[in-house]
Amino acid sequence: MRELEIESEEFFVNMIAVDVKEYAKVHFEKAAKKTLTIPAWLNKLALEHGINFSQVLQEALKERLRCEKVKVH
């Protein structure tokens, strides 16, 4: 490694190591297509309100599972 010169006391250098493959797995994971069935009246009402079914399902699953992001290997 080479030296880094800093001329001010307002800055600091912090070295970190990153596993790029692991980061990509966690943050840029592929989507899984799912098919579901809901009552026709609920579908009609949701469409009238511009509901994003995928987003609502993701939010509901995260809430039900009490998680934000779960690592899957």
N, CA and C atoms as a LAMMPS dump frame, in Angstrom:
ITEM: TIMESTEP
0
ITEM: NUMBER OF ATOMS
219
ITEM: BOX BOUNDS ff ff ff
-5.0000000000000000e+02 5.0000000000000000e+02
-5.0000000000000000e+02 5.0000000000000000e+02
-5.0000000000000000e+02 5.0000000000000000e+02
ITEM: ATOMS id mol type element x y z
1 1 1 N 0.827 -1.179 0
2 1 2 C 0 0 0
3 1 3 C 0.87 1.24 0
4 2 1 N 0.31 2.292 -0.519
5 2 2 C 1.071 3.534 -0.533
6 2 3 C 0.531 4.501 0.516
7 3 1 N 1.354 5.436 0.887
8 3 2 C 0.995 6.437 1.889
9 3 3 C 0.009 7.441 1.3
10 4 1 N -0.898 7.906 2.147
11 4 2 C -1.841 8.932 1.754
12 4 3 C -1.6 10.135 2.649
13 5 1 N -1.287 11.248 2.033
14 5 2 C -1.007 12.445 2.818
15 5 3 C -2.25 13.323 2.879
16 6 1 N -2.607 13.733 4.113
17 6 2 C -3.758 14.61 4.317
18 6 3 C -3.267 15.837 5.058
19 7 1 N -3.613 16.994 4.541
20 7 2 C -3.095 18.24 5.088
21 7 3 C -4.024 18.897 6.098
22 8 1 N -5.103 18.266 6.463
23 8 2 C -6.067 18.888 7.371
24 8 3 C -6.408 17.932 8.507
25 9 1 N -6.727 18.493 9.654
26 9 2 C -7.123 17.678 10.807
27 9 3 C -8.609 17.297 10.74
28 10 1 N -9.319 17.799 9.741
29 10 2 C -10.752 17.552 9.628
30 10 3 C -11.078 16.228 8.942
31 11 1 N -10.103 15.539 8.449
32 11 2 C -10.337 14.311 7.709
33 11 3 C -9.665 13.127 8.39
34 12 1 N -10.173 11.943 8.087
35 12 2 C -9.513 10.728 8.541
36 12 3 C -9.63 9.682 7.443
37 13 1 N -8.769 8.714 7.491
38 13 2 C -8.774 7.636 6.51
39 13 3 C -9.231 6.374 7.204
40 14 1 N -10.152 5.673 6.57
41 14 2 C -10.676 4.435 7.122
42 14 3 C -10.568 3.367 6.041
43 15 1 N -9.806 2.348 6.288
44 15 2 C -9.631 1.265 5.321
45 15 3 C -10.692 0.201 5.572
46 16 1 N -11.337 -0.254 4.498
47 16 2 C -12.334 -1.304 4.625
48 16 3 C -12.081 -2.378 3.57
49 17 1 N -12.529 -3.569 3.861
50 17 2 C -12.464 -4.665 2.898
51 17 3 C -13.904 -5.052 2.556
52 18 1 N -14.163 -5.263 1.279
53 18 2 C -15.52 -5.57 0.83
54 18 3 C -15.497 -6.829 -0.02
55 19 1 N -16.412 -7.741 0.289
56 19 2 C -16.613 -8.918 -0.552
57 19 3 C -17.652 -8.513 -1.595
58 20 1 N -17.189 -8.133 -2.77
59 20 2 C -18.061 -7.59 -3.803
60 20 3 C -19.129 -8.6 -4.236
61 21 1 N -18.773 -9.853 -4.352
62 21 2 C -19.749 -10.873 -4.753
63 21 3 C -20.859 -11.005 -3.715
64 22 1 N -20.503 -11.031 -2.437
65 22 2 C -21.503 -11.14 -1.364
66 22 3 C -22.384 -9.892 -1.343
67 23 1 N -21.791 -8.724 -1.49
68 23 2 C -22.552 -7.476 -1.516
69 23 3 C -23.566 -7.497 -2.658
70 24 1 N -23.134 -7.93 -3.819
71 24 2 C -24.028 -7.992 -4.977
72 24 3 C -25.167 -8.972 -4.741
73 25 1 N -24.871 -10.122 -4.116
74 25 2 C -25.923 -11.106 -3.816
75 25 3 C -26.999 -10.504 -2.925
76 26 1 N -26.575 -9.789 -1.913
77 26 2 C -27.5 -9.23 -0.935
78 26 3 C -28.274 -8.04 -1.497
79 27 1 N -27.601 -7.166 -2.234
80 27 2 C -28.217 -5.915 -2.651
81 27 3 C -28.789 -5.909 -4.062
82 28 1 N -28.39 -6.838 -4.88
83 28 2 C -28.87 -6.843 -6.263
84 28 3 C -29.405 -8.214 -6.656
85 29 1 N -30.099 -8.856 -5.738
86 29 2 C -30.573 -10.204 -6.005
87 29 3 C -31.622 -10.218 -7.106
88 30 1 N -31.702 -11.335 -7.794
89 30 2 C -32.674 -11.5 -8.862
90 30 3 C -34.07 -11.654 -8.27
91 31 1 N -35.057 -11.255 -9.033
92 31 2 C -36.451 -11.379 -8.611
93 31 3 C -36.952 -12.792 -8.924
94 32 1 N -37.898 -13.256 -8.132
95 32 2 C -38.549 -14.547 -8.366
96 32 3 C -40.001 -14.272 -8.732
97 33 1 N -40.419 -14.756 -9.875
98 33 2 C -41.788 -14.548 -10.331
99 33 3 C -42.726 -15.492 -9.585
100 34 1 N -43.827 -14.945 -9.076
101 34 2 C -44.821 -15.731 -8.336
102 34 3 C -46.193 -15.505 -8.944
103 35 1 N -47.015 -16.523 -8.921
104 35 2 C -48.399 -16.423 -9.369
105 35 3 C -49.286 -16.567 -8.146
106 36 1 N -50.287 -15.69 -8.035
107 36 2 C -51.176 -15.785 -6.887
108 36 3 C -52.611 -15.592 -7.319
109 37 1 N -53.527 -15.985 -6.462
110 37 2 C -54.953 -15.868 -6.731
111 37 3 C -55.588 -15.041 -5.631
112 38 1 N -56.358 -14.024 -6.034
113 38 2 C -57.097 -13.2 -5.079
114 38 3 C -58.538 -13.08 -5.572
115 39 1 N -59.458 -12.732 -4.705
116 39 2 C -60.848 -12.56 -5.139
117 39 3 C -60.965 -11.467 -6.213
118 40 1 N -61.857 -11.655 -7.164
119 40 2 C -62.028 -10.713 -8.273
120 40 3 C -62.366 -9.308 -7.775
121 41 1 N -63.203 -9.193 -6.747
122 41 2 C -63.591 -7.875 -6.237
123 41 3 C -62.385 -7.128 -5.671
124 42 1 N -61.462 -7.883 -5.026
125 42 2 C -60.273 -7.279 -4.446
126 42 3 C -59.315 -6.822 -5.552
127 43 1 N -59.189 -7.624 -6.59
128 43 2 C -58.366 -7.271 -7.741
129 43 3 C -58.886 -5.991 -8.388
130 44 1 N -60.195 -5.909 -8.605
131 44 2 C -60.814 -4.739 -9.241
132 44 3 C -60.558 -3.487 -8.407
133 45 1 N -60.78 -3.578 -7.11
134 45 2 C -60.594 -2.442 -6.222
135 45 3 C -59.128 -1.99 -6.199
136 46 1 N -58.21 -2.951 -6.141
137 46 2 C -56.782 -2.633 -6.125
138 46 3 C -56.359 -1.962 -7.429
139 47 1 N -56.838 -2.47 -8.548
140 47 2 C -56.503 -1.871 -9.836
141 47 3 C -57.049 -0.445 -9.928
142 48 1 N -58.252 -0.22 -9.433
143 48 2 C -58.85 1.119 -9.443
144 48 3 C -58.023 2.115 -8.631
145 49 1 N -57.324 1.613 -7.615
146 49 2 C -56.509 2.471 -6.756
147 49 3 C -55.036 2.495 -7.158
148 50 1 N -54.717 1.85 -8.297
149 50 2 C -53.339 1.87 -8.788
150 50 3 C -52.358 1.137 -7.882
151 51 1 N -52.832 0.109 -7.2
152 51 2 C -51.985 -0.647 -6.287
153 51 3 C -50.935 -1.443 -7.068
154 52 1 N -49.689 -1.39 -6.605
155 52 2 C -48.602 -2.176 -7.165
156 52 3 C -48.58 -3.502 -6.387
157 53 1 N -49.108 -4.552 -6.994
158 53 2 C -49.26 -5.84 -6.313
159 53 3 C -47.928 -6.383 -5.808
160 54 1 N -46.895 -6.273 -6.623
161 54 2 C -45.584 -6.793 -6.235
162 54 3 C -45.055 -6.077 -5
163 55 1 N -45.163 -4.743 -4.993
164 55 2 C -44.67 -3.962 -3.863
165 55 3 C -45.44 -4.285 -2.59
166 56 1 N -46.771 -4.399 -2.704
167 56 2 C -47.599 -4.702 -1.529
168 56 3 C -47.264 -6.086 -0.977
169 57 1 N -47.082 -7.05 -1.862
170 57 2 C -46.74 -8.404 -1.415
171 57 3 C -45.377 -8.416 -0.725
172 58 1 N -44.398 -7.716 -1.279
173 58 2 C -43.08 -7.651 -0.649
174 58 3 C -43.16 -7.016 0.734
175 59 1 N -43.884 -5.901 0.828
176 59 2 C -44.025 -5.225 2.119
177 59 3 C -44.725 -6.12 3.14
178 60 1 N -45.781 -6.808 2.714
179 60 2 C -46.521 -7.684 3.621
180 60 3 C -45.666 -8.858 4.084
181 61 1 N -44.899 -9.447 3.18
182 61 2 C -44.028 -10.566 3.548
183 61 3 C -42.944 -10.121 4.519
184 62 1 N -42.339 -8.957 4.274
185 62 2 C -41.305 -8.446 5.175
186 62 3 C -41.883 -8.179 6.556
187 63 1 N -43.089 -7.61 6.59
188 63 2 C -43.73 -7.346 7.881
189 63 3 C -44.066 -8.652 8.6
190 64 1 N -44.624 -9.599 7.868
191 64 2 C -45.006 -10.887 8.46
192 64 3 C -43.782 -11.629 8.969
193 65 1 N -42.682 -11.549 8.226
194 65 2 C -41.453 -12.258 8.588
195 65 3 C -40.551 -11.429 9.496
196 66 1 N -40.967 -10.2 9.771
197 66 2 C -40.205 -9.276 10.628
198 66 3 C -38.767 -9.115 10.143
199 67 1 N -38.629 -8.804 8.864
200 67 2 C -37.291 -8.642 8.319
201 67 3 C -37.286 -7.542 7.266
202 68 1 N -36.13 -7.017 7.006
203 68 2 C -35.932 -6.084 5.911
204 68 3 C -35.302 -6.819 4.741
205 69 1 N -34.231 -7.538 5.042
206 69 2 C -33.535 -8.299 4.014
207 69 3 C -32.941 -9.526 4.664
208 70 1 N -33.172 -10.659 4.071
209 70 2 C -32.658 -11.91 4.608
210 70 3 C -31.667 -12.484 3.591
211 71 1 N -30.49 -12.84 4.069
212 71 2 C -29.505 -13.455 3.175
213 71 3 C -29.907 -14.892 2.905
214 72 1 N -29.894 -15.254 1.633
215 72 2 C -30.163 -16.628 1.228
216 72 3 C -28.974 -17.097 0.412
217 73 1 N -28.38 -18.199 0.808
218 73 2 C -27.193 -18.701 0.085
219 73 3 C -27.585 -19.842 -0.793
